[in-house]
Amino acid sequence: MCQYEMTYYHRNHSSLVEIIHDYYRTYEYNSTKFTCYTHLPCNRGPFPACLDCSEIFNGQDDCLNDEFDEEHC
């Protein structure tokens, strides 16, 4: 059973990173609509900094306390 579902998918994508990058190239990014991902023990810094869903598996360590967002990629 999957916890998440990707509804934005095209056959030419070979990875989740490509799907995320293509999505944000296609749709305008609005920084006021952040979704804080709270299921990883990620320290992003002082409040209100949080881990956004688009920062998971993006090839970049975004957590200050470890590499939780890139673990098992």
Residue, then its C-alpha position, 0 to 999 in steps of 0.5 A: m500500500c502506498q502512502y503517497e500518489m503522484t498524479y502528475y506523471h509523464r512517461n518521459h520521466s525517469s525519476l521522482v526528481e525529474i517529475i518534481h523539477d518538471y512540475y515546478r517548471t510547468y506550474e508557477y511556484n507560490s511560496t505562500k502555499f508551503t506544505c510542511y512535511t512533518h514525518l521526518p525528524c528534520n531540523r530546518g532551522p528556527f520557526p517557521a522554517c520547515l521541510d517542504c514536500s518538494e525538498i524530499f529526494n531533490g538531490q540536496d541535503d535540506c535538513l541541518n541535523d542529518e540527511f533524512d530527506e535524502e535517505h534511501c533515494 
